Amino acid sequence: MSEQGTLLSGVGVGRGAVFGPVAQVRPAPAVPDDEQPADDPVAAKAEVEKAFEEVASGLREQASRASGTVAEVLGATAQMAEDKALRKQVAGRIDRGEPPMHALVAVVENFAKMFTAAGGYLAERVTDINSVRDRVIAKLLGVMPPGVPALTVPSVVVAEDLAPADTAALDLDLTLAIVTELGGPTSHTAIIAGQFGIPCIVRVGGALGLEDGDEVAVDAVAGTIFVGPDDALKDSFAKRAAALAALAEDTAPGATADGAAIQLLANIGTKDDAVRASATPAEGVGLFRTEVLFLERTTAPTQHEQATVYSAVLKAMEGRKVVVRTIDAGADKPLAFVTQPDEENPALGVRAYRLVRTNPELLETQLAALAETQEATGIKPWVMAPMISTPAEARDFASEARRHGIATVGVMVEVPSAALRAHEILAEVDFVSIGTNDLAQYTMATDRLRGELADLLDPFQPAVMDLVAATARAGKALGKPVGVCGESAGDPVMAVVLTGLGITSLSMSTGSLAAARFAIRQHTLAQCEAIAEAALAAKSAPEARAAAVALMAQSAREALGL
């Protein structure tokens, strides 16, 4: 057993707090140090090829039984196992006399280095390609593949990192929480955990030191894991769980204590996500990430294929507001059917709306598909473009969208230039939505996947807050909606601050809706504005949060007559 009283910390995802025994994921099989070159390279290559095929087939089968984001990431990992370049390089090394498994390890290491250097979406794929490697090695050794053990009691699943296949194999009814030593808050593990409301903590130093059966208390809000919790801590966690469950029963629209409305919306990526969101109190969808349709294909989806999916999403939401983001891909989210030259700084390259510079037909087809969807369903979505940097880009997008009959056109504010020129940009469109994840990344010059720099990505950073406030002021001045669709919207404290700044809608994972709704409802609009002003006046992110929390606590005491 690990030493009781040990406190581990990482980056929390979600709002839950649970306790239970640890279930460690099976580690990857070790390649024998004394593995020898193949006596028969042809036979060895055939054996490796067969192992790749079996791994890919198994992943495809898992994907067929899954749905939503899980199915997407499993399909993407299967595609990686089928990659011809990966297999060809392994075969080449075997021909040159390298032992087969050592050859595989070397090739995957090179791919992983390239993915890491590219950053963003590709960096997140390192876990996936390592998973393919480990499963192929397990096939070659004839041992059980790495993965989640069969759970018999509600457990806290602990791993170095979880591959898509591992995540898909989770028994959600028995998974209390997920803890990983690697990964990031935007990794597929964190996204899927958020989608299913499972507390998750990533980048936890020492997580692999936990042993099967260790009782731990996991607090996703604080990002902490406590080994050997006492009865008092367990009781406090149980009360928190009961309080969150009670909050979830509140299905009223978002509003302050004095009735100022603020829409509470859901972030989705697939039609299955839309079906799940429709069963929650979400007032609609504030961010539909359409790139999921594009990322794992070898050819672009046709207009009709896209329209079929868009129609399913709009119908699932039964008339509620749906904000569709046009394709946010390229560079760090490469498309197999769009060739881009190598870019030294992918996050600053030809991506998102900028793809119109090289492949204008992608946006043209997507807007035509959305127009087809409107005509077929009679439902009019809101449509916005990502990665807009100038008023001219906003004007060009709005012109194209309106030419296709889109009635409500907006853009995302994700880079400082857009926030600084929010008034001019809003003059060209009907609304804007702030992506606080990317806005923080570009404002603070910090890769959002680098967990050790998480403090710089705090949405309470004064520079980020100033840009959000400037955008909200522009919206007020022109009488146009300004939403926030970054995950910061789901932080109850930030939700109150954003309401006070004049943000008109907040979009988040559905599991965060209840706490955000409750926090906003405890304050009048004037109180929200005072809390926002206090946060804006602070000199650091910790001071800004502390100032907001202090005023929220004061409001609570006043409401109770204390």
Secondary structure, DSSP 4 states (H G I P E B T S, - for coil): -PPTT-EEE-EEESS-EEEEEEEEPBPPPPPPTT----SSHHHHHHHHHHHHHHHHHHHHHHHHH--HHHHHHHHHHHHHHT-HHHHHHHHHHHHTT--HHHHHHHHHHHHHHHHHHH-HHHHHTHHHHHHHHHHHHHHHHTSPPSBPPPPSS-EEEEES---HHHHHT--TTTEEEEEESS--TTSHHHHHHHHTT--EEES-TTGGG--TT-EEEEETTTTEEEES--HHHHHHHHHHHHHHHHHHT--PPPB-TT--B-EEEEEESSHHHHHHHHTSS--EEEEEETTHHHHT-SSPPPHHHHHHHHHHHHHHTTTSEEEEEPP--BTTB--TTS-----SSGGGSS-GGGGGGT-HHHHHHHHHHHHHHHHHH----EEEESS--SHHHHHHHHHHHHHTT-SEEEEEE-SHHHHHTHHHHHTTSSEEEE-HHHHHHHHHT--TT-GGGGGGG-TT-HHHHHHHHHHHHHHHHHT--EEE-SGGGGSHHHHHHHHHHT--EEEE-GGGHHHHHHHHHTS-HHHHHHHHHHHHH-SSHHHHHHHHHHHHHHHHHHHTT-
